[in-house]
Amino acid sequence: MSQLGRFILVLIILFILAGCWNRVELNELWVTAATGVDMMDDGQWMVSYQIIVPSAITSGTGGGTGGSPQPASHVFSVKSKTYNQALAYSNLKTSRRIYVAHNRVVFIGKRAAEKGMDRLIDFYLRNSEAREMVNMIVTDGLASDLLKKLLPPDKLQGAAMAELVDKESDILSVFPKVRVYDFVLSMNSDSKSIGVPVAEIIGERDYQDEKEAESLDVFKKTSAPLKLALTKLAIFQNGKFKGFLDKEESLGVSYLSQKVNNTEISFPCSQQPGREMYSSILVNSAGVKLTPRKTSSHYTMQVRVKINGTLNETTCTKDISKTKIIHDLEEEIAKEVTSTINEGWTKLQELGVDATGFADRIHRRFPREWETVKKNWDQEFKKIELDIRVDARIQRPGLLQKHIGTQS
């Protein structure tokens, strides 16, 4: 081929490859901050999208053209037979295409959770835009109702919920965050179980407050009557909803799942009758070691917990500058942690759900026996006993060495 021919060929290739033939401009998309999934009475799914209104985010309490105020997000719902059909049918209701790649959280209504999570998981794993790192939150009612509420001071409720879950996992560890990716791993594990945080609207819920929470009027108050909060843990097995755990039970499961980073422990003063006087320790580190042991008839899980923290509040009247008093407090902390773990464990055995992942540990420790045990794991799980030992250490008593009014 001549040099001229090569030059012409290169030009042709450049014309073919150059340019963004499938480009989509930002002003052609509605970016979602959150989505909600509900199961309706007629058996169809209702998928709700909380889309971001950029012009309203940069203003005080609202924005938009001509100075007319509007919320920073807009919510609309689509009924369909599948999730992907809902995404496609959304084009019948909006001028822009829904873009779910930046979705921060997906809310699952209670009835949708009871129906099962397999379709939601399939959508997030199969769709090229949906990301499996999105946070999962179960609601005790309709997910669409929760998405419509404006909850100040945050403008974007979906983004605020994602931040709330991340912060809670780092500071309290009562309801550790669960992403779609984590849920998928649990469904493919030996235990096939996991706990997902539950969010609810709390406060005095009347008709006026409900309607006000859906308008910008709620931003004009110094204290909103309705608040969004994490309240309990929803337990799933094989993608199916099994029951709820309260805060104390959920924290116990967090210990057994090795998901406690930092937390707060309130414990009674040993010398105070009636357990009315409490102290508080801020846990800086919590290490949990789980070792399965096999006996003649069942398995025992050896649980070793090591806690280090700072005493940040106390009403105990004894001199906490003395080593013996500190040791007494540490014993009370150990009792409180043991009680919390037992509460969570008792509830899981009532439900018959291995949300702690003990099945995976027993499989790794006893691979040969597991082939027989896994056939009746639900029954075997209820026979497991815990051997709990807690080593609690108060590293620092705080800035005040003695409580005011300390006994000498």
KOLDREN-13877 format. One record per residue (C-alpha): residue number from 1; x, y, z. Coordinates in Angstrom, 2 decimals. Example, Ala and Ser with C-alpha at 12.3 -4.5 7.8 and 13.67 -1.06 7.14 Angstrom:
BEGIN
<dodo nr="1" east="12.30" north="-4.50" up="7.80"/>
<dodo nr="2" east="13.67" north="-1.06" up="7.14"/>
//
This chain:
BEGIN
<dodo nr="1" east="0.00" north="0.00" up="0.00"/>
<dodo nr="2" east="1.37" north="3.43" up="-0.95"/>
<dodo nr="3" east="2.02" north="6.18" up="1.57"/>
<dodo nr="4" east="-0.97" north="8.12" up="0.25"/>
<dodo nr="5" east="-3.18" north="5.09" up="0.67"/>
<dodo nr="6" east="-2.07" north="4.64" up="4.28"/>
<dodo nr="7" east="-2.78" north="8.32" up="4.98"/>
<dodo nr="8" east="-6.30" north="8.05" up="3.53"/>
<dodo nr="9" east="-6.95" north="4.87" up="5.58"/>
<dodo nr="10" east="-5.86" north="6.60" up="8.79"/>
<dodo nr="11" east="-8.19" north="9.54" up="8.04"/>
<dodo nr="12" east="-11.11" north="7.20" up="7.45"/>
<dodo nr="13" east="-10.44" north="5.39" up="10.76"/>
<dodo nr="14" east="-10.19" north="8.71" up="12.61"/>
<dodo nr="15" east="-13.54" north="9.86" up="11.23"/>
<dodo nr="16" east="-15.14" north="6.54" up="12.27"/>
<dodo nr="17" east="-13.73" north="6.44" up="15.82"/>
<dodo nr="18" east="-13.76" north="10.11" up="16.72"/>
<dodo nr="19" east="-16.59" north="11.68" up="18.71"/>
<dodo nr="20" east="-18.97" north="10.49" up="21.44"/>
<dodo nr="21" east="-21.64" north="8.79" up="19.43"/>
<dodo nr="22" east="-23.51" north="7.58" up="22.53"/>
<dodo nr="23" east="-22.98" north="10.65" up="24.71"/>
<dodo nr="24" east="-25.66" north="11.78" up="27.16"/>
<dodo nr="25" east="-25.57" north="15.32" up="28.52"/>
<dodo nr="26" east="-26.15" north="15.95" up="32.22"/>
<dodo nr="27" east="-29.19" north="18.11" up="31.48"/>
<dodo nr="28" east="-30.79" north="15.07" up="29.84"/>
<dodo nr="29" east="-30.70" north="13.00" up="33.05"/>
<dodo nr="30" east="-32.47" north="12.94" up="36.39"/>
<dodo nr="31" east="-29.91" north="11.79" up="38.97"/>
<dodo nr="32" east="-31.47" north="9.81" up="41.82"/>
<dodo nr="33" east="-30.47" north="10.22" up="45.46"/>
<dodo nr="34" east="-32.65" north="7.35" up="46.70"/>
<dodo nr="35" east="-35.15" north="4.78" up="45.47"/>
<dodo nr="36" east="-37.98" north="2.96" up="47.19"/>
<dodo nr="37" east="-39.54" north="-0.43" up="46.51"/>
<dodo nr="38" east="-43.06" north="-1.46" up="47.61"/>
<dodo nr="39" east="-45.34" north="-4.41" up="46.96"/>
<dodo nr="40" east="-48.92" north="-3.32" up="46.23"/>
<dodo nr="41" east="-52.25" north="-5.07" up="46.86"/>
<dodo nr="42" east="-52.62" north="-6.06" up="43.19"/>
<dodo nr="43" east="-49.30" north="-7.93" up="43.25"/>
<dodo nr="44" east="-47.39" north="-5.32" up="41.27"/>
<dodo nr="45" east="-44.25" north="-3.52" up="42.34"/>
<dodo nr="46" east="-44.23" north="0.21" up="42.94"/>
<dodo nr="47" east="-40.79" north="1.72" up="42.48"/>
<dodo nr="48" east="-40.28" north="5.30" up="43.68"/>
<dodo nr="49" east="-37.45" north="7.60" up="42.63"/>
<dodo nr="50" east="-36.16" north="10.57" up="44.59"/>
<dodo nr="51" east="-34.54" north="12.74" up="41.93"/>
<dodo nr="52" east="-32.25" north="15.69" up="42.60"/>
<dodo nr="53" east="-33.24" north="19.23" up="41.59"/>
<dodo nr="54" east="-29.81" north="20.95" up="41.25"/>
<dodo nr="55" east="-31.12" north="24.52" up="41.16"/>
<dodo nr="56" east="-32.75" north="24.10" up="44.59"/>
<dodo nr="57" east="-29.66" north="22.71" up="46.32"/>
<dodo nr="58" east="-27.62" north="25.89" up="46.03"/>
<dodo nr="59" east="-30.33" north="28.12" up="47.55"/>
<dodo nr="60" east="-31.45" north="28.54" up="51.14"/>
<dodo nr="61" east="-34.66" north="26.57" up="51.55"/>
<dodo nr="62" east="-35.65" north="26.36" up="47.92"/>
<dodo nr="63" east="-34.76" north="27.44" up="44.44"/>
<dodo nr="64" east="-35.76" north="27.31" up="40.85"/>
<dodo nr="65" east="-36.38" north="29.70" up="38.01"/>
<dodo nr="66" east="-37.91" north="33.07" up="38.66"/>
<dodo nr="67" east="-37.18" north="32.83" up="42.37"/>
<dodo nr="68" east="-40.05" north="30.39" up="42.97"/>
<dodo nr="69" east="-39.10" north="28.04" up="45.82"/>
<dodo nr="70" east="-39.04" north="24.30" up="45.31"/>
<dodo nr="71" east="-37.66" north="21.31" up="47.24"/>
<dodo nr="72" east="-34.18" north="20.00" up="46.47"/>
<dodo nr="73" east="-35.71" north="16.69" up="45.38"/>
<dodo nr="74" east="-38.80" north="15.42" up="43.64"/>
<dodo nr="75" east="-40.40" north="12.01" up="44.13"/>
<dodo nr="76" east="-42.55" north="10.07" up="41.70"/>
<dodo nr="77" east="-43.61" north="6.42" up="41.59"/>
<dodo nr="78" east="-44.13" north="3.87" up="38.82"/>
<dodo nr="79" east="-46.14" north="0.65" up="39.11"/>
<dodo nr="80" east="-44.92" north="-2.32" up="37.08"/>
<dodo nr="81" east="-44.40" north="-6.06" up="37.00"/>
<dodo nr="82" east="-40.61" north="-5.82" up="37.28"/>
<dodo nr="83" east="-38.05" north="-3.28" up="38.49"/>
<dodo nr="84" east="-36.57" north="-2.79" up="35.04"/>
<dodo nr="85" east="-40.03" north="-2.21" up="33.57"/>
<dodo nr="86" east="-40.56" north="0.50" up="36.17"/>
<dodo nr="87" east="-37.31" north="2.16" up="35.09"/>
<dodo nr="88" east="-38.44" north="2.01" up="31.46"/>
<dodo nr="89" east="-41.98" north="3.24" up="32.21"/>
<dodo nr="90" east="-40.54" north="6.21" up="34.11"/>
<dodo nr="91" east="-39.97" north="7.78" up="30.68"/>
<dodo nr="92" east="-43.75" north="8.14" up="30.40"/>
<dodo nr="93" east="-43.78" north="10.43" up="33.45"/>
<dodo nr="94" east="-40.68" north="12.57" up="33.17"/>
<dodo nr="95" east="-38.89" north="14.59" up="30.49"/>
<dodo nr="96" east="-35.47" north="13.18" up="31.39"/>
<dodo nr="97" east="-34.06" north="9.68" up="31.71"/>
<dodo nr="98" east="-33.68" north="8.33" up="35.23"/>
<dodo nr="99" east="-30.02" north="7.76" up="36.10"/>
<dodo nr="100" east="-29.52" north="5.39" up="39.05"/>
<dodo nr="101" east="-25.73" north="5.12" up="39.09"/>
<dodo nr="102" east="-25.44" north="7.75" up="41.85"/>
<dodo nr="103" east="-28.20" north="6.29" up="43.99"/>
<dodo nr="104" east="-27.10" north="6.34" up="47.66"/>
<dodo nr="105" east="-29.75" north="4.21" up="49.34"/>
<dodo nr="106" east="-32.61" north="1.89" up="48.45"/>
<dodo nr="107" east="-35.61" north="1.74" up="50.81"/>
<dodo nr="108" east="-37.55" north="-1.53" up="50.93"/>
<dodo nr="109" east="-41.13" north="-1.44" up="52.19"/>
<dodo nr="110" east="-42.21" north="-4.06" up="54.71"/>
<dodo nr="111" east="-44.46" north="-5.95" up="52.28"/>
<dodo nr="112" east="-41.73" north="-5.94" up="49.65"/>
<dodo nr="113" east="-39.30" north="-7.33" up="52.22"/>
<dodo nr="114" east="-41.75" north="-10.08" up="53.13"/>
<dodo nr="115" east="-42.11" north="-10.94" up="49.43"/>
<dodo nr="116" east="-38.36" north="-11.46" up="49.15"/>
<dodo nr="117" east="-35.23" north="-9.67" up="48.00"/>
<dodo nr="118" east="-34.28" north="-11.89" up="45.06"/>
<dodo nr="119" east="-35.72" north="-9.58" up="42.37"/>
<dodo nr="120" east="-34.07" north="-6.49" up="43.84"/>
<dodo nr="121" east="-30.72" north="-8.28" up="43.99"/>
<dodo nr="122" east="-31.11" north="-9.52" up="40.42"/>
<dodo nr="123" east="-31.79" north="-5.97" up="39.20"/>
<dodo nr="124" east="-28.73" north="-4.49" up="40.90"/>
<dodo nr="125" east="-26.41" north="-7.23" up="39.71"/>
<dodo nr="126" east="-27.74" north="-7.40" up="36.14"/>
<dodo nr="127" east="-28.24" north="-3.71" up="35.38"/>
<dodo nr="128" east="-25.07" north="-1.99" up="34.09"/>
<dodo nr="129" east="-25.92" north="1.37" up="35.70"/>
<dodo nr="130" east="-27.10" north="0.22" up="39.14"/>
<dodo nr="131" east="-24.26" north="-0.10" up="41.64"/>
<dodo nr="132" east="-24.19" north="-2.87" up="44.21"/>
<dodo nr="133" east="-22.49" north="-0.61" up="46.80"/>
<dodo nr="134" east="-25.78" north="1.20" up="47.52"/>
<dodo nr="135" east="-27.02" north="1.04" up="51.15"/>
<dodo nr="136" east="-30.11" north="-1.04" up="51.94"/>
<dodo nr="137" east="-32.75" north="0.18" up="54.43"/>
<dodo nr="138" east="-36.01" north="-1.56" up="55.35"/>
<dodo nr="139" east="-39.04" north="0.55" up="56.28"/>
<dodo nr="140" east="-41.88" north="-0.51" up="58.57"/>
<dodo nr="141" east="-44.46" north="0.93" up="56.15"/>
<dodo nr="142" east="-44.40" north="2.13" up="52.55"/>
<dodo nr="143" east="-41.01" north="3.17" up="51.20"/>
<dodo nr="144" east="-42.69" north="5.74" up="48.95"/>
<dodo nr="145" east="-44.21" north="7.55" up="51.97"/>
<dodo nr="146" east="-40.81" north="7.86" up="53.58"/>
<dodo nr="147" east="-39.18" north="9.20" up="50.40"/>
<dodo nr="148" east="-41.74" north="12.01" up="50.16"/>
<dodo nr="149" east="-40.94" north="13.43" up="53.59"/>
<dodo nr="150" east="-38.62" north="16.44" up="53.85"/>
<dodo nr="151" east="-36.59" north="16.08" up="57.00"/>
<dodo nr="152" east="-34.62" north="19.24" up="57.88"/>
<dodo nr="153" east="-31.95" north="20.37" up="58.15"/>
<dodo nr="154" east="-30.91" north="18.06" up="55.29"/>
<dodo nr="155" east="-32.26" north="18.93" up="51.87"/>
<dodo nr="156" east="-31.68" north="15.51" up="50.29"/>
<dodo nr="157" east="-33.21" north="12.86" up="52.47"/>
<dodo nr="158" east="-31.63" north="9.98" up="50.54"/>
<dodo nr="159" east="-28.10" north="11.35" up="50.87"/>
<dodo nr="160" east="-28.74" north="12.17" up="54.54"/>
<dodo nr="161" east="-29.88" north="8.59" up="55.20"/>
<dodo nr="162" east="-26.70" north="7.20" up="53.64"/>
<dodo nr="163" east="-24.59" north="9.50" up="55.80"/>
<dodo nr="164" east="-26.59" north="8.54" up="58.89"/>
<dodo nr="165" east="-25.98" north="4.82" up="58.31"/>
<dodo nr="166" east="-22.25" north="5.34" up="57.72"/>
<dodo nr="167" east="-21.92" north="7.46" up="60.86"/>
<dodo nr="168" east="-23.89" north="5.02" up="63.00"/>
<dodo nr="169" east="-21.72" north="2.09" up="61.88"/>
<dodo nr="170" east="-18.57" north="3.97" up="62.91"/>
<dodo nr="171" east="-19.79" north="5.46" up="66.19"/>
<dodo nr="172" east="-22.39" north="3.09" up="67.69"/>
<dodo nr="173" east="-22.36" north="-0.15" up="65.65"/>
<dodo nr="174" east="-25.92" north="-0.96" up="66.78"/>
<dodo nr="175" east="-27.21" north="-1.19" up="63.20"/>
<dodo nr="176" east="-24.17" north="-1.79" up="60.93"/>
<dodo nr="177" east="-24.69" north="-0.70" up="57.35"/>
<dodo nr="178" east="-25.56" north="-3.30" up="54.74"/>
<dodo nr="179" east="-24.98" north="-2.76" up="51.03"/>
<dodo nr="180" east="-26.47" north="-4.75" up="48.19"/>
<dodo nr="181" east="-23.04" north="-6.34" up="47.81"/>
<dodo nr="182" east="-23.08" north="-7.51" up="51.46"/>
<dodo nr="183" east="-26.57" north="-8.94" up="51.02"/>
<dodo nr="184" east="-25.44" north="-10.91" up="47.96"/>
<dodo nr="185" east="-22.49" north="-12.35" up="49.89"/>
<dodo nr="186" east="-24.82" north="-13.45" up="52.69"/>
<dodo nr="187" east="-27.17" north="-15.21" up="50.27"/>
<dodo nr="188" east="-24.22" north="-17.19" up="48.92"/>
<dodo nr="189" east="-22.76" north="-18.02" up="52.34"/>
<dodo nr="190" east="-23.44" north="-21.12" up="54.43"/>
<dodo nr="191" east="-25.63" north="-19.21" up="56.88"/>
<dodo nr="192" east="-27.60" north="-17.43" up="54.09"/>
<dodo nr="193" east="-28.72" north="-14.83" up="56.65"/>
<dodo nr="194" east="-28.11" north="-11.16" up="57.41"/>
<dodo nr="195" east="-29.59" north="-8.21" up="59.28"/>
<dodo nr="196" east="-30.62" north="-4.97" up="57.54"/>
<dodo nr="197" east="-31.24" north="-1.66" up="59.41"/>
<dodo nr="198" east="-34.83" north="-0.42" up="59.67"/>
<dodo nr="199" east="-35.69" north="3.29" up="59.35"/>
<dodo nr="200" east="-38.94" north="4.85" up="60.54"/>
<dodo nr="201" east="-40.54" north="8.25" up="60.78"/>
<dodo nr="202" east="-40.81" north="8.96" up="64.51"/>
<dodo nr="203" east="-42.76" north="11.66" up="66.32"/>
<dodo nr="204" east="-46.40" north="12.61" up="66.72"/>
<dodo nr="205" east="-47.85" north="11.60" up="63.38"/>
<dodo nr="206" east="-51.08" north="13.41" up="62.56"/>
<dodo nr="207" east="-52.53" north="14.48" up="59.22"/>
<dodo nr="208" east="-51.27" north="18.06" up="59.43"/>
<dodo nr="209" east="-47.70" north="17.06" up="60.34"/>
<dodo nr="210" east="-47.66" north="14.43" up="57.58"/>
<dodo nr="211" east="-48.67" north="16.97" up="54.95"/>
<dodo nr="212" east="-46.34" north="19.64" up="56.29"/>
<dodo nr="213" east="-43.39" north="17.24" up="56.08"/>
<dodo nr="214" east="-44.00" north="17.05" up="52.31"/>
<dodo nr="215" east="-43.76" north="20.82" up="51.82"/>
<dodo nr="216" east="-41.11" north="23.51" up="52.31"/>
<dodo nr="217" east="-43.03" north="24.82" up="55.33"/>
<dodo nr="218" east="-41.22" north="22.28" up="57.47"/>
<dodo nr="219" east="-37.94" north="24.20" up="56.94"/>
<dodo nr="220" east="-39.47" north="27.27" up="58.61"/>
<dodo nr="221" east="-39.57" north="25.52" up="62.00"/>
<dodo nr="222" east="-36.69" north="25.21" up="64.45"/>
<dodo nr="223" east="-37.83" north="21.70" up="65.36"/>
<dodo nr="224" east="-39.60" north="19.40" up="62.92"/>
<dodo nr="225" east="-42.39" north="17.28" up="64.45"/>
<dodo nr="226" east="-41.29" north="14.22" up="62.44"/>
<dodo nr="227" east="-37.80" north="12.72" up="62.37"/>
<dodo nr="228" east="-36.17" north="9.91" up="60.42"/>
<dodo nr="229" east="-34.38" north="7.42" up="62.68"/>
<dodo nr="230" east="-32.93" north="3.91" up="62.72"/>
<dodo nr="231" east="-35.07" north="1.91" up="65.13"/>
<dodo nr="232" east="-34.47" north="-1.83" up="64.72"/>
<dodo nr="233" east="-32.89" north="-4.61" up="62.64"/>
<dodo nr="234" east="-34.72" north="-6.69" up="60.03"/>
<dodo nr="235" east="-33.47" north="-10.28" up="59.82"/>
<dodo nr="236" east="-33.40" north="-12.10" up="56.46"/>
<dodo nr="237" east="-32.79" north="-15.73" up="55.58"/>
<dodo nr="238" east="-32.48" north="-16.89" up="51.97"/>
<dodo nr="239" east="-33.59" north="-13.40" up="50.98"/>
<dodo nr="240" east="-36.85" north="-13.70" up="52.96"/>
<dodo nr="241" east="-37.83" north="-11.51" up="55.90"/>
<dodo nr="242" east="-37.97" north="-13.41" up="59.22"/>
<dodo nr="243" east="-38.42" north="-10.86" up="62.00"/>
<dodo nr="244" east="-37.16" north="-7.79" up="63.85"/>
<dodo nr="245" east="-34.53" north="-7.23" up="66.54"/>
<dodo nr="246" east="-34.57" north="-4.23" up="68.90"/>
<dodo nr="247" east="-31.52" north="-2.05" up="69.66"/>
<dodo nr="248" east="-30.14" north="-4.16" up="72.49"/>
<dodo nr="249" east="-30.59" north="-7.43" up="70.58"/>
<dodo nr="250" east="-29.08" north="-5.90" up="67.46"/>
<dodo nr="251" east="-25.97" north="-4.75" up="69.34"/>
<dodo nr="252" east="-25.58" north="-8.27" up="70.70"/>
<dodo nr="253" east="-25.66" north="-9.64" up="67.16"/>
<dodo nr="254" east="-23.11" north="-6.98" up="66.12"/>
<dodo nr="255" east="-20.70" north="-8.37" up="68.72"/>
<dodo nr="256" east="-21.24" north="-11.93" up="67.50"/>
<dodo nr="257" east="-20.81" north="-10.79" up="63.88"/>
<dodo nr="258" east="-17.57" north="-8.92" up="64.71"/>
<dodo nr="259" east="-19.06" north="-5.66" up="63.43"/>
<dodo nr="260" east="-18.56" north="-3.48" up="66.51"/>
<dodo nr="261" east="-16.09" north="-0.67" up="65.82"/>
<dodo nr="262" east="-16.96" north="1.88" up="68.49"/>
<dodo nr="263" east="-19.96" north="2.02" up="70.77"/>
<dodo nr="264" east="-21.27" north="3.32" up="74.10"/>
<dodo nr="265" east="-22.01" north="1.12" up="77.11"/>
<dodo nr="266" east="-24.11" north="2.28" up="80.06"/>
<dodo nr="267" east="-23.67" north="0.12" up="83.15"/>
<dodo nr="268" east="-24.86" north="0.26" up="86.79"/>
<dodo nr="269" east="-22.67" north="1.10" up="89.77"/>
<dodo nr="270" east="-22.19" north="-2.12" up="91.70"/>
<dodo nr="271" east="-22.63" north="-0.49" up="95.11"/>
<dodo nr="272" east="-25.90" north="1.23" up="94.20"/>
<dodo nr="273" east="-29.08" north="-0.73" up="95.09"/>
<dodo nr="274" east="-31.84" north="-1.03" up="92.50"/>
<dodo nr="275" east="-29.46" north="-0.42" up="89.57"/>
<dodo nr="276" east="-30.62" north="3.20" up="89.34"/>
<dodo nr="277" east="-27.22" north="4.91" up="89.14"/>
<dodo nr="278" east="-25.45" north="4.42" up="85.83"/>
<dodo nr="279" east="-22.05" north="5.20" up="84.37"/>
<dodo nr="280" east="-21.01" north="5.30" up="80.74"/>
<dodo nr="281" east="-17.93" north="4.16" up="78.84"/>
<dodo nr="282" east="-17.03" north="5.19" up="75.31"/>
<dodo nr="283" east="-15.58" north="2.10" up="73.63"/>
<dodo nr="284" east="-12.54" north="2.95" up="71.53"/>
<dodo nr="285" east="-11.83" north="-0.60" up="70.40"/>
<dodo nr="286" east="-13.74" north="-3.86" up="70.61"/>
<dodo nr="287" east="-12.10" north="-7.09" up="69.52"/>
<dodo nr="288" east="-14.16" north="-10.28" up="69.28"/>
<dodo nr="289" east="-12.63" north="-13.70" up="68.71"/>
<dodo nr="290" east="-14.96" north="-16.56" up="67.77"/>
<dodo nr="291" east="-13.80" north="-20.17" up="68.00"/>
<dodo nr="292" east="-16.19" north="-23.08" up="67.31"/>
<dodo nr="293" east="-15.81" north="-26.17" up="69.50"/>
<dodo nr="294" east="-17.41" north="-29.56" up="68.94"/>
<dodo nr="295" east="-18.83" north="-31.70" up="71.75"/>
<dodo nr="296" east="-20.40" north="-35.13" up="71.53"/>
<dodo nr="297" east="-23.90" north="-33.88" up="70.73"/>
<dodo nr="298" east="-23.63" north="-30.27" up="69.54"/>
<dodo nr="299" east="-21.35" north="-27.28" up="68.92"/>
<dodo nr="300" east="-20.21" north="-24.57" up="71.30"/>
<dodo nr="301" east="-19.04" north="-21.15" up="70.14"/>
<dodo nr="302" east="-16.26" north="-19.72" up="72.25"/>
<dodo nr="303" east="-16.72" north="-15.94" up="72.36"/>
<dodo nr="304" east="-13.85" north="-13.83" up="73.65"/>
<dodo nr="305" east="-14.50" north="-10.07" up="73.80"/>
<dodo nr="306" east="-11.82" north="-7.51" up="74.60"/>
<dodo nr="307" east="-13.00" north="-3.94" up="75.17"/>
<dodo nr="308" east="-10.96" north="-0.79" up="75.77"/>
<dodo nr="309" east="-12.58" north="2.55" up="76.45"/>
<dodo nr="310" east="-12.81" north="5.86" up="78.25"/>
<dodo nr="311" east="-15.05" north="6.50" up="81.22"/>
<dodo nr="312" east="-16.88" north="9.62" up="80.08"/>
<dodo nr="313" east="-19.65" north="9.77" up="82.70"/>
<dodo nr="314" east="-20.21" north="8.33" up="86.15"/>
<dodo nr="315" east="-22.59" north="8.80" up="89.07"/>
<dodo nr="316" east="-20.78" north="6.30" up="91.28"/>
<dodo nr="317" east="-19.96" north="7.86" up="94.64"/>
<dodo nr="318" east="-16.82" north="5.81" up="95.30"/>
<dodo nr="319" east="-13.31" north="7.06" up="94.58"/>
<dodo nr="320" east="-12.61" north="6.00" up="90.97"/>
<dodo nr="321" east="-8.95" north="7.00" up="91.34"/>
<dodo nr="322" east="-8.46" north="3.74" up="93.25"/>
<dodo nr="323" east="-7.49" north="0.66" up="91.25"/>
<dodo nr="324" east="-9.97" north="-1.62" up="93.02"/>
<dodo nr="325" east="-12.91" north="0.65" up="92.17"/>
<dodo nr="326" east="-11.86" north="0.70" up="88.51"/>
<dodo nr="327" east="-11.72" north="-3.11" up="88.53"/>
<dodo nr="328" east="-15.24" north="-3.21" up="89.99"/>
<dodo nr="329" east="-16.48" north="-0.97" up="87.19"/>
<dodo nr="330" east="-14.76" north="-3.14" up="84.60"/>
<dodo nr="331" east="-16.58" north="-6.18" up="85.99"/>
<dodo nr="332" east="-19.90" north="-4.37" up="85.64"/>
<dodo nr="333" east="-19.04" north="-3.49" up="82.03"/>
<dodo nr="334" east="-18.25" north="-7.15" up="81.32"/>
<dodo nr="335" east="-21.61" north="-8.21" up="82.80"/>
<dodo nr="336" east="-23.45" north="-5.64" up="80.66"/>
<dodo nr="337" east="-21.73" north="-6.78" up="77.44"/>
<dodo nr="338" east="-22.41" north="-10.44" up="78.27"/>
<dodo nr="339" east="-26.08" north="-9.66" up="78.88"/>
<dodo nr="340" east="-26.32" north="-7.79" up="75.57"/>
<dodo nr="341" east="-24.76" north="-10.68" up="73.64"/>
<dodo nr="342" east="-27.09" north="-13.21" up="75.30"/>
<dodo nr="343" east="-30.15" north="-11.09" up="74.44"/>
<dodo nr="344" east="-29.25" north="-11.00" up="70.76"/>
<dodo nr="345" east="-28.37" north="-14.68" up="70.71"/>
<dodo nr="346" east="-31.61" north="-15.73" up="72.40"/>
<dodo nr="347" east="-33.66" north="-13.79" up="69.83"/>
<dodo nr="348" east="-31.79" north="-15.32" up="66.90"/>
<dodo nr="349" east="-32.39" north="-18.82" up="68.25"/>
<dodo nr="350" east="-36.10" north="-18.02" up="68.63"/>
<dodo nr="351" east="-36.20" north="-16.99" up="64.97"/>
<dodo nr="352" east="-33.98" north="-19.90" up="63.97"/>
<dodo nr="353" east="-31.83" north="-17.63" up="61.81"/>
<dodo nr="354" east="-28.02" north="-17.68" up="61.78"/>
<dodo nr="355" east="-27.45" north="-13.95" up="61.18"/>
<dodo nr="356" east="-24.09" north="-14.24" up="62.96"/>
<dodo nr="357" east="-22.51" north="-16.36" up="60.21"/>
<dodo nr="358" east="-21.63" north="-19.23" up="62.59"/>
<dodo nr="359" east="-22.30" north="-21.75" up="59.81"/>
<dodo nr="360" east="-19.39" north="-20.41" up="57.78"/>
<dodo nr="361" east="-17.03" north="-20.66" up="60.76"/>
<dodo nr="362" east="-18.05" north="-24.22" up="61.56"/>
<dodo nr="363" east="-17.68" north="-25.15" up="57.88"/>
<dodo nr="364" east="-14.10" north="-23.81" up="57.82"/>
<dodo nr="365" east="-13.19" north="-25.43" up="61.15"/>
<dodo nr="366" east="-14.87" north="-28.79" up="60.57"/>
<dodo nr="367" east="-15.11" north="-29.25" up="56.77"/>
<dodo nr="368" east="-15.76" north="-33.00" up="56.88"/>
<dodo nr="369" east="-18.52" north="-32.84" up="59.49"/>
<dodo nr="370" east="-20.14" north="-29.91" up="57.69"/>
<dodo nr="371" east="-21.31" north="-32.06" up="54.79"/>
<dodo nr="372" east="-23.57" north="-33.88" up="57.24"/>
<dodo nr="373" east="-24.46" north="-30.95" up="59.51"/>
<dodo nr="374" east="-25.54" north="-28.57" up="56.73"/>
<dodo nr="375" east="-28.55" north="-30.75" up="55.85"/>
<dodo nr="376" east="-30.11" north="-30.00" up="59.26"/>
<dodo nr="377" east="-28.37" north="-26.72" up="60.05"/>
<dodo nr="378" east="-31.56" north="-24.94" up="61.17"/>
<dodo nr="379" east="-32.01" north="-27.50" up="63.94"/>
<dodo nr="380" east="-28.31" north="-27.70" up="64.75"/>
<dodo nr="381" east="-28.10" north="-23.92" up="65.04"/>
<dodo nr="382" east="-30.69" north="-23.89" up="67.84"/>
<dodo nr="383" east="-28.53" north="-26.32" up="69.85"/>
<dodo nr="384" east="-25.40" north="-24.17" up="69.79"/>
<dodo nr="385" east="-24.29" north="-22.82" up="73.16"/>
<dodo nr="386" east="-22.16" north="-19.76" up="73.81"/>
<dodo nr="387" east="-19.12" north="-19.66" up="76.08"/>
<dodo nr="388" east="-18.72" north="-15.90" up="76.66"/>
<dodo nr="389" east="-15.83" north="-14.18" up="78.38"/>
<dodo nr="390" east="-15.46" north="-10.42" up="78.35"/>
<dodo nr="391" east="-12.28" north="-8.56" up="79.23"/>
<dodo nr="392" east="-13.17" north="-4.89" up="79.74"/>
<dodo nr="393" east="-10.52" north="-2.27" up="80.43"/>
<dodo nr="394" east="-11.01" north="1.38" up="81.37"/>
<dodo nr="395" east="-7.94" north="2.98" up="79.84"/>
<dodo nr="396" east="-8.76" north="6.51" up="80.96"/>
<dodo nr="397" east="-11.20" north="7.74" up="83.66"/>
<dodo nr="398" east="-11.71" north="11.03" up="81.83"/>
<dodo nr="399" east="-10.58" north="14.50" up="82.89"/>
<dodo nr="400" east="-12.12" north="14.27" up="86.36"/>
<dodo nr="401" east="-10.34" north="11.78" up="88.63"/>
<dodo nr="402" east="-12.93" north="11.90" up="91.42"/>
<dodo nr="403" east="-16.69" north="12.22" up="91.34"/>
<dodo nr="404" east="-18.04" north="15.23" up="93.21"/>
<dodo nr="405" east="-19.20" north="13.94" up="96.58"/>
<dodo nr="406" east="-16.86" north="10.92" up="96.47"/>
<dodo nr="407" east="-16.82" north="8.71" up="99.54"/>
<dodo nr="408" east="-13.45" north="8.60" up="101.23"/>
//
